[in-house]
């Protein structure tokens, strides 16, 4: 039997310039340094960022640009989806795209290093009603 999982701990994200990436993630996604894990960045490890609720964690590794193989998907409520749609229209200068998957709605966008992200909701009717 496979042991149970508790959820995602963090996602590794590769960036060319951690300092510039930290600013972008703060402005676009509201993430800031994880105080308890900041020592890792001092030792050449990742700079870990988190949301205000300490539930979303990204570990930024400084590396040359490379082709991405995975998209980080974040689930949100219908109300939050509408807010994200408005926010990303401004924060990404209209580069976020909306996809209706029938059972879900998703917004797709990338950070300046080409790392792809998806913000998705399964509360489709409520998200569309508020549009």
Secondary structure, DSSP 4 states (H G I P E B T S, - for coil): -PPPP-----EEEEES-HHHHHHHHHHHH--EE-GGGHHHHHTTS-EEEE-TTS--EEEEEE---------EEEE--HHHHHHHHHHHHHHTTT--EEEE-SS-EEEEEE-TT--EEEEEES-HHHHHHT-
